[in-house]
Each structure stands twice: as structure tokens, then as C-alpha cells.
Amino acid sequence: VSSGIPEYSLYAAAKAALESLTKSLAKELAPYVRINAIAPGIILWPEEGGLDEEKKAEIVNKTALGRHGEPNDIASAAYLLYRSTYMTGQILKIDGGRSPG
């Protein structure tokens, strides 16, 4: 939430704090520990079932990839971070291109 959304100020502040913490810890704990974070977009979990088809379509229309996220998308990102030994202090957005930049 880098552009601001009305009524989400506490969420935005918490997210900004986590991003800052990730970058600070990456510098403090290097070179012995690598610190990265995953910032997921809307991921539809199988057990959720709370979104109707209209809301799902609205989400899909806002993503560049034209689909909603799956739990496996987050798992793949975590595996990438695990394998990337020269990456630290990064925030990896997994949102299908919903928030470019």
C-alpha cells in the first residue's frame, strides 16, 4: 500500500514498518543471515470460499497476469528466496502485477 487507501492507515503503517524492519535487519545481520520478505497480493486459499464470483472477477481484472494468486505462488517465492544466496533486504511482491513499481 504505497499510494494510500482511505480507511487503511493502520494497515499501511504496519506494512511500512515491516518493510523497514526487513531492510534494517538485513543490514544488521549480514553476512551471516539473509533477511527478505514476501508481500503477497490477494491469494485465494482453498478453505476460504468467502468471495463470490463477482468479487473474484474484480480482483482478476486488477492484475496484469489476469488471474488470482494461489498458495503455491507464495511457496514458489519462498523457495526462490531460499535459493538466492546473494539476495537480502528485498521485499518480493507476489501480486500478479497488481501493484507495479
Phi, psi and omega in degrees: 000075182267344181260351179088135178227127179305141178070013177238025185297320179293319177299314181297319179296318179295319180294318178297321178296318179294322177295317178295318178299317178302312182292321179293314180296326178300320179284321181293321188262353177290149005266006187277333182227137174259132181239122176222168179223153174250127178249092184283149170276211180281117179247127179266109180276144183304321184278354183292296176058009186272349183264134176280169185298327179295316179293319177300317179296322178298317179296312181301321180294341180266359180253143179294329183276352174070030177204163175273163180280154178241156177307325180295333177296322178289318179299319179296320178295318179298320178294320176302313180296322178298319184279340186273094186281352179246029180235127174206151179076019184256147173251112183265110180277123177242084186221018177066019181084017180290328182235070181297147178110000000 
